């Protein structure tokens, strides 16, 4: 399974988000026991702001812990105006096929 976190914020908040990212990274280092980081912070500019996503391949049995860890990190950004995020979970193809009875 994969956990994808996407954040969006206005261009005008880029400096504040950058400072907060460094602060949160120091305060809450990556928990490597949760999984393998595929993309820590992939960034693009879009209309009205900046979008960043991270993607982690979650170790078996660690999804709930990974979601909680991510939510705790996102709470740190709550005071930044215009900041929003989503946390999404994705299945690998074998897991998805198994859900519909087409795999082990």
C-alpha atoms as one frame of an Amber mdcrd trajectory, in Angstrom:
protein
   0.000   0.000   0.000   1.004   3.574  -0.573   0.245   6.739   1.345   0.121
   9.945  -0.682  -0.066  13.289   1.071  -0.802  16.359  -1.020  -0.526  19.888
   0.315  -1.497  23.149  -1.364  -0.843  26.719  -0.342  -0.798  30.190  -1.907
   2.419  31.462  -3.496   2.406  34.234  -0.901   2.825  31.643   1.881   5.838
  29.835   0.351   8.403  31.307   2.761   6.281  30.488   5.807   5.604  26.937
   4.609   9.311  26.450   3.888  10.270  27.587   7.384   7.585  25.372   8.909
   8.779  22.387   6.846  12.302  22.755   8.237  10.937  23.146  11.767   8.654
  20.101  11.503  11.410  18.004   9.890  13.683  18.696  12.841  10.954  18.213
  15.443   9.500  15.060  13.851  12.136  13.154  11.838  10.912  10.634   9.272
   9.839   7.382  10.913  11.582   4.851   8.695   9.797   1.940  10.385   6.576
   2.978   8.630   7.798   2.420   5.093  10.019   3.496   2.225   9.859   7.090
   1.038   9.349   7.170  -2.729   9.017  10.974  -3.011   9.548  13.141   0.068
   8.430  16.406  -1.512   7.636  16.689  -5.223   6.733  20.318  -5.930   4.924
  22.151  -8.716   3.486  25.590  -9.226  -0.158  25.779 -10.260  -2.810  28.425
 -10.666  -3.328  30.070  -7.321  -0.501  28.399  -5.471   1.950  25.624  -4.968
   1.214  21.918  -4.738   3.514  19.400  -3.054   3.062  15.675  -2.684   4.862
  12.927  -0.824   4.546   9.230  -1.522   5.500   6.439   0.870   5.295   2.688
   0.305   3.897   1.587   3.654   5.168  -1.526   5.410   2.564  -4.247   6.114
   0.459  -3.461   9.177   1.720   0.137   9.430  -0.949   2.097   7.522  -2.827
   3.336  10.603   0.427   4.467  12.221   1.496   6.171   8.991  -1.801   8.068
   8.700  -1.561   9.197  12.324   2.064  10.278  11.853   1.141  12.269   8.750
  -1.870  13.898  10.423   0.300  14.985  13.357   2.717  16.615  10.918  -0.070
  18.397   9.042  -1.516  19.837  12.263   1.730  21.793  12.629   0.792  23.844
   9.529  -2.736  24.723  10.678  -2.025  28.410  11.334  -0.815  29.086   7.791
  -3.542  30.878   5.866  -4.648  29.038   2.739  -2.818  25.807   3.641  -4.765
  22.615   3.006  -3.951  18.955   2.572  -5.285  15.526   1.717  -4.075  12.114
   2.844  -4.875   9.280   0.429  -4.168   5.582   0.543  -3.546   3.548  -2.618
  -3.428  -0.197  -3.170  -0.774  -1.993  -5.174  -2.220  -3.860  -8.159  -2.100
  -7.227  -6.366  -3.991  -5.784  -3.389  -6.564  -4.154  -5.634  -7.158  -7.323
  -7.636  -7.517  -9.339  -4.423 -10.297  -6.972  -3.329 -12.373  -7.978  -6.329
 -11.547 -11.672  -6.066  -8.943 -11.712  -8.831  -5.799 -12.568  -6.937  -4.418
 -14.057  -3.821
